[in-house]
Amino acid sequence: MENLPSLFANIGIGLETALSPANLWYCFVGVFLGTFIGVLPGIGPLAAMSMLFPITFYLDPTSALIMLAGIWYGTAYGSSTAAILINVPGSASSAVTSLDGYPLARQGRAGVALFLTAAASFVGGSIGIVLMMLFSPVIVAYAMKFGSAEYFALMVLGLVAASSISEGSVLKSLAMTLAGIIFGTVGMDIYTGSERFTFGMLELDEGIGLIPVAMGLFGVAEVISSVRLPPLEALREKVTLRSMMPTRDDIRRSIAPTLRGTGIGAFFGTLPGTGPTIASFLSYAVEKRVAKDPSRFGHGAIEGIVSPEAANNAADQTAFIPTMTLGIPGSATMALMIGALMIQGITPGPEMMTSHPDVFWGLVMSFWIGNVLLLVLNVPLIGIWVRLLTLPYHLLYPAILAFICVGIFGVSNTTFGVWVVIFFGAMGFLMRWARLPAASLLLGFVLGPLMEQHFRRAMAISQGDFMTFVDRPISLGIFVITGCILAYGIWLHLRRRLG
Amino acid sequence: MRIFSTAMALAAGLFASTAMAEDFPSRPITLVVPYAAGGNVDVSTRILQKALGDTLGQPVVVENRPGGGGMIAGAYVARSKPDGYTLLVGSNGPIMFGPMTSAKPPYKWEKDLEPVSMLAQATNLMLVRADFPAKTVKAFIDYAKAHPGDIRVGISSLVSINHFLGLLLRQSTDSKWTEVYYNGNAPAVADLVAGQIDAGFQQMVDAKQHIEGGRLRALAVVGDKRSPLFPDVPTMAEAGFASIQGVTFNGVFAPKGTPSEIINILSTKIQAALQTPDAVAHLSALGSEAHGTTPDEFRTFLVAETVKWEDVIAKSNAEKAKK
């Protein structure tokens, strides 16, 4: 804290930059677009940012960055909207929000759910920003201690902890997780170059994209399933501000999960290569573990929506820590952010904070402005979104399918991704019919390739010595936690059996 | 009747092709980028797009077609109409390494593509983690000989220039080390900075700030001259390893069969665009050097590089077969 005076000076520089009329405007444009892109299924932040990337050439570097960043974290706000209202997540990181958000909407509590997720997003985002302002160097030093052994341990922990996210049969969710891992192996092996399940198709060389899988399993499958369902009668009423107001009980239930979700999200955000999707799945799993009555989950538990939404927003903010302070992008979107800076002659990294403090602190302060704008923007919009549900399904669903296809086509300019969506849409529909959990498949798909990659890398680095997972203290610690969770699960199971 | 119509069509076709070169371009030109937006090749292409501006009299459009290690875009352009309106911005991977290493290459640049002009070149560096004992390439190789298999060399991605430079060094010095593979420059640099691995080849752009900050040490520059950014770092030749040469490049290609008049028009305009101060400055911010060439210069460069790397790959395949 000895740096407090310089922190205030930096905040001053940042505010001065972020509050300039041009930057305010680009911040607004970014978060506004982000919200809409988040709501629209299929068009993810990456697609939107790539489309706007050429414009950043003609902007001041700070404005460019502020706008792109606004799209990125704005999406996290918007993506829960469609997940809650129509069971179609706007992006992969909100897939888990639909598990409890959609039942809430079915109970006529869509307004409350949207309000609480907006609030949780704000809290998650804000805490993420504070962490970035105060502790960036410490966090980066810590994140650098995570080598492949630690990543592998963490992925195993994730799989074990999140094995409980789905309802019903353990065997079914295990089978789906495995199926997800298998789909994750598709593509060229990064070690040997051998083709795995590519059937000679060049399009599959770099693997199956996360967005087509998530949109197929959750979005298209939902559309197909709903064709036969009657529309929601409960939602046809007018949404008043009063009906959006959560009860005292809702708020009481939200506080701890929001904070836990923020913590999990902030942690995963700082680790390059992980990110908001893993964070939201894990925070949901944690809530289900710590809940007194886990059976409420999947039927409209408030904890199940606020925690993942706090997590993905916190992760979105803390993802900037390795990107800006080390110049190491954790994801394709962050690489785009670095690209926007490089083209203007600025190299992100520890040196940037001293050489271009206006850019760094201007960006950080714009996060505050952006988050406040998002809150102000989102709460009044809730009424409009909910009213969208009164649209007849024969208008709403074709539009959703069109958005999904356009979004996926837009990234690669080929129809291949659209076929992938159709494939996973059909699969998702059959899975629902067989009561197989799609969330488990998505989780396996996200974690599987990371696990394999880091396991093999850890083994290469240790030259084939398995002890590396035990010798390294952080890795050992994570494995001990994993063991405890497993043991606890078995103990619970036995206790239920015996008595 | 049929003969007559065929003759008409032929004549029309001939007429069209000569007319095509005269008033080329008469509609927008598409530059196909084999990677997603925001990467090095994409940004370089957009710098070229901006520098070309309206000098061609028609707008230039950038289209990203990522996937297949860049070969989806390569195959797309190779199969496009050879009229000069669909061009590929290819780099080492999609032009040479991808087709060289794939069992059934979807195309070969020699047979299916026509070089137009190089766009930019970038410098590669040989790097070690800050606390690695070896301070020179020579010491590094000595260390590798003394501790066979112990040095962990990060490979940014399979079949990339960074991969093959490492391979070339290992083959030509007959050394042994452990290769650790990554799926991109960023995670490989991160692990090198963190000291999880010991060494690796990287482009200047990814390494620059870490060398300046003392988090990485450059042992040598791959190239024929020292970098003005790090005048103390010797070239590979100065370090005693003259055979370790390789250039990161990207350049513009047309489908085979594109009329040479059109290729020349495009090449001249691209070379001029790459000499504008803006293009030079923007590319140098990316760690690259604007480098327009005539189609012939580009072809000569590509032939030499292709011969060299095919040899390295053949040796590596033989090595694998022996195991």
Interface residues (C-beta under 8 A of the other chain):
Chain A: L46 M49 S50 M51 F53 P54 F57 M144 K145 G147 S148 M188 I190 Y191 T192 G193 G200 L202 E203 D205 E206 P272 G273 P322 L326 G327 I328 P329 G330 A332 A335 L336 M337 I338 G339 A340 M342 I343 Q344 G345 T347 P348 G349 P350 E351 V411 S412 N413 T414 F416 Q453 R456 R457 A460 I461 Q463
Chain B: A36 A37 G38 G39 D42 V43 R46 I47 K50 V62 E63 N64 R65 P66 G67 G68 G69 M71 I72 A75 T101 K104 P106 G149 D150 R152 S157 L158 V159 T178 E179 V180 Y181 Y182 N183 A186 P187 V189 A190 D191 V193 A194 Q196 I197 V205 K208 Q209 H210 E212 G213 A281 H282 A285 L286
